[in-house]
Amino acid sequence: MISQNPMFDYQRNHRYFAQIAGGMEELGAEELSELGAKHIRPAYRGIYFEADKATLYRVNYCSRLIARVLAPLCSFQCHSDRYLYQRALEINWPVFFTGDYSFAVSANVSHSKISHSQYAALRLKDAIVDRFKTAHRRRPNIDRIEPNIRLNLYIENNWATISLDTSGESLHRRGYRKASVEAPMQETLAAVIIRLSDWDGSRPLYDPMCGSGTLLSEALMHHSHIPSGYLRGRFGFELLPDFDANLWGQVKREENQKMRPLPLGVISGSDVSRTDVEAATTNLAFLPYGKQIELKVAPFQEIDDLGDRVIVCNPPHGIRLGNPDDTRDLYRVFGDYLKHRCKGSTAYVYFGDRKTIGYIGLRPSWKKPFSNGGLDGRLAKFEIY
């Protein structure tokens, strides 16, 4: 029998699951705590946590590290695709969206009798479509690129969880990247670098190889307390049946009121490529106070002094340089530059290929593994005395 008045799992226990890149789990747990989440438990590439409605909205609007927040609708033992279909058919999907909406399903399957994630996703899609056809004689469309609603199916050891994506699209899509360059750094990784730098604005921050300005944009959002979702038009939680529009407006206003101006000279950057600097200028202009960031076209070797600063950068390597053999020379020259012209500074350098760390010729204070676009990279801290 199909339930007409469902009480979904997230409504009963207020528990959610945040997806996050591998290696960022502990940092993400710290951020969730700062945003008001409770009973936080990191897992592999994710974090379980509890939150009231206001905290759920705040996490989606303000988190800089998390990719998505899933709201579990139901969980059950699942040993066959027919049972998956039947349980999914019982969910009252019209409380979330109408036949005019589009949807997409992502699925992940591990150590279960249903062994193919695409087939599992297909059976969930079939159940949703059939539920609409039976009740409303009209089926919603499937849109994998820009759906109105995103759903997630996770099956591990024959235990299935169907969730609604409260973020909508990935939270790393801040909305400021209108112009891009080859192999840009992902926004969440840039936010991790700024967070690990402990930069508080007391010293200027500089990126001598700024590319399209992702590190500079994340530094600006951090310093000026700009919510990571400030430029986003909508979130998936707005489709939850218990969505509170007034509370969401209140949370948004409270976070926006925390924003503060950026003084000139606090954040600046440069790049040898005029195209990259133009892209960075375009992107920064979409953010509040973005025009306060000073940019120039110049190779780092021509900058006289970058002493007593926090330096952040993602040097090009391999394909980005056009010739992989040029990587060693660039890193060696940059290491010499840090040593001789950046006295008193602290540099946080992301190496897209961990094997290239030795090319720079400096001993790092620490190294931390983080991936970017599938690359097994390392973030290294260098203290220049």
C-alpha positions in Angstrom: 0.0 0.0 0.0 1.3 3.4 -1.0 1.7 5.9 2.0 0.0 9.2 1.5 1.5 11.0 4.5 5.1 10.0 4.7 7.5 10.8 7.5 10.9 10.6 6.0 14.1 9.4 7.8 15.6 12.9 7.9 12.4 14.3 9.5 12.5 11.6 12.2 16.2 11.8 13.2 17.4 15.1 11.7 20.5 13.2 10.3 22.2 14.1 7.1 25.2 13.0 5.1 27.7 15.4 3.7 29.8 14.3 0.7 33.3 15.6 0.7 36.5 14.9 -1.2 38.9 12.3 0.2 41.4 13.7 2.7 39.1 16.6 3.7 36.9 14.7 6.1 38.4 16.0 9.4 38.5 19.6 8.1 34.9 19.2 6.9 33.9 18.0 10.3 35.5 21.0 12.0 33.6 23.3 9.6 30.3 21.6 10.2 30.8 22.1 13.9 31.5 25.8 13.4 28.2 26.0 11.4 26.2 24.5 14.2 25.9 20.8 13.3 25.8 18.2 16.1 26.8 14.6 16.6 29.3 14.8 13.7 30.9 11.5 12.5 33.4 11.5 9.7 33.4 8.6 7.3 35.1 7.8 4.0 34.5 10.7 1.7 31.7 11.9 3.8 30.4 13.1 7.2 27.3 12.1 9.1 25.8 14.9 11.2 22.6 16.1 12.8 21.1 19.5 12.2 17.9 21.4 12.6 16.4 23.2 9.6 18.3 26.5 10.1 21.6 24.6 10.4 20.9 22.6 7.3 20.2 25.8 5.3 23.3 27.4 6.8 25.6 24.5 5.9 24.5 24.6 2.3 24.8 28.4 2.1 28.1 28.7 3.9 30.2 25.5 3.7 33.3 26.0 1.7 34.6 22.4 1.8 31.5 20.2 1.4 30.3 19.0 -2.1 26.8 18.0 -1.3 24.4 17.4 1.6 22.1 14.4 1.3 18.8 14.1 3.2 17.9 10.3 3.6 14.3 9.6 2.8 14.3 5.8 3.6 16.7 2.9 4.3 16.0 -0.8 3.9 17.4 -4.2 3.3 17.6 -4.7 -0.4 18.5 -8.0 -2.0 16.9 -7.6 -5.4 16.1 -5.0 -8.0 12.4 -5.8 -7.7 12.3 -5.0 -4.0 14.2 -1.8 -4.7 11.6 -0.9 -7.3 8.7 -1.7 -4.9 10.1 0.3 -2.0 10.9 3.3 -4.3 7.3 3.1 -5.7 5.9 3.5 -2.2 7.6 6.9 -1.7 5.2 9.8 -2.2 7.4 11.6 -4.9 4.8 14.2 -5.7 5.4 15.9 -2.4 8.8 16.9 -3.7 8.1 17.8 -7.3 5.5 17.7 -10.1 5.5 16.2 -13.5 6.7 19.5 -14.9 10.0 19.1 -13.2 13.1 17.2 -14.3 15.2 14.9 -12.1 18.4 12.9 -12.1 19.5 9.9 -10.0 23.1 9.1 -9.0 23.9 5.7 -7.6 26.7 3.8 -5.9 26.7 0.1 -5.2 29.2 -1.9 -3.1 29.3 -5.5 -1.9 25.6 -6.2 -2.7 23.5 -8.5 -4.8 22.6 -5.5 -7.0 26.1 -5.2 -8.4 25.7 -2.5 -11.1 25.1 1.1 -10.0 23.7 2.2 -13.4 21.1 -0.6 -13.3 20.2 0.3 -9.7 19.7 4.0 -10.7 17.6 2.9 -13.6 15.2 0.9 -11.4 14.8 3.9 -9.1 14.0 6.1 -12.1 11.5 3.5 -13.3 9.7 3.6 -9.9 9.6 7.4 -9.8 8.2 7.6 -13.3 5.6 4.9 -12.7 4.5 6.5 -9.5 3.8 9.7 -11.4 2.1 8.0 -14.3 -0.2 6.1 -12.0 -1.2 9.2 -9.9 -1.1 12.0 -12.4 -0.9 10.5 -15.9 2.1 12.6 -16.5 5.8 11.7 -16.0 8.7 14.0 -15.1 11.6 14.2 -17.5 15.1 13.0 -16.8 17.9 15.6 -17.1 21.4 14.5 -16.1 22.9 18.0 -16.6 20.6 20.6 -14.9 17.7 18.7 -13.3 15.3 20.5 -10.9 15.8 17.8 -8.3 18.7 15.4 -7.7 18.3 12.0 -5.9 20.9 9.7 -4.6 20.9 5.9 -4.1 23.5 4.2 -2.1 23.6 0.4 -1.5 26.3 -1.2 0.6 26.1 -4.8 1.9 22.5 -5.0 0.6 21.5 -2.0 2.7 19.9 0.7 0.5 19.4 4.4 1.3 17.5 6.7 -1.0 18.3 10.4 -0.4 17.4 13.8 -1.8 20.3 16.1 -2.6 19.6 19.2 -0.5 22.3 21.1 -2.3 20.9 20.8 -5.8 24.1 21.1 -7.8 27.5 20.6 -6.2 28.4 23.3 -3.7 31.8 23.8 -5.2 30.0 25.7 -8.0 30.1 29.1 -6.3 28.9 31.0 -9.4 31.9 33.3 -9.8 33.8 31.2 -12.4 32.5 32.8 -15.6 35.9 32.6 -17.3 38.1 29.6 -17.0 41.6 28.4 -18.0 43.1 25.0 -18.6 43.1 22.7 -15.6 41.7 25.2 -13.0 41.8 24.4 -9.3 38.6 23.2 -7.8 37.0 25.7 -5.5 36.8 23.4 -2.5 40.5 22.6 -2.7 41.3 26.3 -2.9 39.2 26.8 0.2 41.1 24.1 2.0 44.4 25.8 1.2 43.1 29.1 2.5 41.8 27.4 5.7 45.1 25.5 6.3 47.1 28.7 5.9 45.4 30.2 9.0 45.5 33.5 7.1 43.6 36.2 9.1 44.4 39.3 7.0 47.1 40.6 9.3 49.6 40.0 6.5 49.0 40.5 2.8 48.1 37.4 0.7 49.6 37.0 -2.7 49.3 34.4 -5.5 52.2 34.8 -8.1 50.6 32.3 -10.5 47.0 33.1 -10.1 45.5 31.5 -13.2 41.8 32.3 -13.3 41.8 33.5 -9.7 40.3 30.6 -7.8 42.7 30.9 -4.8 42.2 34.7 -4.8 38.4 34.3 -5.0 38.4 31.9 -2.1 40.7 34.1 0.0 38.3 37.0 -0.7 35.3 35.0 0.4 37.1 33.9 3.5 38.3 37.3 4.6 35.1 39.2 3.8 32.9 36.5 5.2 31.0 36.1 1.9 28.8 32.9 2.0 30.0 30.3 -0.5 26.5 30.2 -1.9 26.1 33.9 -2.2 25.8 33.8 -6.0 23.7 30.7 -6.2 20.1 31.0 -7.4 18.5 27.9 -5.7 19.2 24.9 -3.4 17.7 21.4 -3.4 16.4 21.9 0.2 13.8 24.3 -1.2 12.0 21.2 -2.6 11.7 19.4 0.8 8.1 19.1 1.9 8.9 20.8 5.2 10.9 23.6 3.7 10.5 26.9 5.7 10.9 29.8 3.3 10.8 32.4 6.2 13.5 30.6 8.1 15.7 30.3 5.0 15.3 34.0 4.4 16.3 34.7 8.0 19.4 32.5 7.8 20.4 34.1 4.5 20.0 37.6 5.9 22.0 36.8 9.1 24.9 35.4 7.1 24.9 38.2 4.5 25.1 40.8 7.4 28.4 39.3 8.5 30.1 40.4 5.2 32.8 43.0 5.6 34.8 45.2 3.0 38.2 44.2 1.7 40.8 47.0 2.1 43.2 47.6 -0.9 46.4 45.7 -0.8 45.3 42.9 1.5 44.9 40.4 -1.5 46.7 40.6 -4.8 48.1 38.4 -7.5 49.8 38.1 -10.8 50.4 35.7 -13.7 52.6 35.5 -16.7 49.6 35.0 -18.9 47.5 38.0 -19.9 44.6 35.7 -20.8 44.7 34.2 -17.3 44.8 37.6 -15.6 41.8 38.7 -17.7 39.9 35.6 -16.6 40.7 36.3 -13.0 39.6 39.9 -13.3 36.3 38.8 -14.8 35.7 36.2 -12.1 36.6 38.4 -9.2 34.3 41.1 -10.5 31.3 38.9 -9.8 32.1 38.8 -6.0 31.5 41.7 -3.6 34.7 43.6 -3.1 36.4 41.7 -5.9 37.5 44.8 -7.6 39.6 45.6 -4.5 42.0 42.8 -5.5 45.1 44.1 -7.4 46.2 42.0 -10.4 48.9 42.4 -12.9 50.5 40.6 -15.8 54.0 39.6 -14.8 56.2 36.5 -14.4 57.0 36.0 -10.7 60.7 36.5 -11.4 60.0 40.2 -12.2 58.4 40.9 -8.9 61.1 42.5 -6.7 59.9 41.4 -3.3 57.2 39.3 -1.7 58.5 39.3 1.9 56.4 39.1 5.0 53.4 37.7 3.2 51.2 34.6 3.0 51.9 33.2 -0.5 49.5 30.7 -2.0 49.8 29.2 -5.5 49.2 26.2 -7.8 52.1 26.3 -10.2 51.5 24.8 -13.7 53.0 21.5 -14.4 53.1 18.9 -17.2 50.5 19.5 -19.9 49.7 23.0 -18.6 53.3 24.0 -19.4 53.1 22.5 -22.9 56.2 20.4 -22.2 56.4 18.2 -19.1 60.1 18.6 -19.0 59.7 22.3 -18.2 58.2 21.5 -14.8 61.5 20.8 -13.2 63.0 24.1 -14.4 60.0 26.2 -13.3 59.9 24.7 -9.8 63.6 25.1 -9.3 63.5 28.8 -10.3 60.4 29.3 -8.1 62.2 27.7 -5.2 65.1 30.0 -5.6 62.7 33.0 -5.8 61.0 32.0 -2.5 64.4 31.6 -0.8 65.9 34.9 -1.9 63.0 37.3 -2.4 60.3 36.2 0.0 62.1 36.5 3.4 59.7 36.2 6.4 56.9 34.8 4.2 55.0 31.5 4.5 54.2 29.8 1.2 51.5 27.2 0.6 52.2 25.5 -2.7 49.9 22.9 -4.3 51.8 20.3 -6.4 49.5 18.6 -8.8 52.0 15.8 -9.0 53.5 14.8 -5.7 56.8 13.7 -7.4 57.5 17.3 -8.2 57.8 18.5 -4.6 61.5 17.8 -4.6 62.1 20.0 -7.7 61.5 23.1 -5.6 64.7 22.6 -3.5 63.1 23.6 -0.2 62.2 21.5 2.8 58.5 21.7 3.6 57.2 22.1 7.2 54.5 19.6 6.3 52.8 18.0 3.3 49.1 17.0 3.0 47.5 14.8 0.3 44.6 16.3 -1.7 43.3 15.4 -5.1 42.4 17.9 -7.8 40.7 16.8 -11.0 41.8 13.2 -10.4 45.4 14.2 -9.8 47.1 12.8 -6.7 48.5 16.1 -5.5 50.1 17.4 -2.3 49.8 20.7 -0.5 53.1 21.8 1.1 54.0 24.5 3.5 57.3 26.4 3.3 58.5 28.8 5.9 61.0 31.3 4.5 63.4 32.6 7.1 
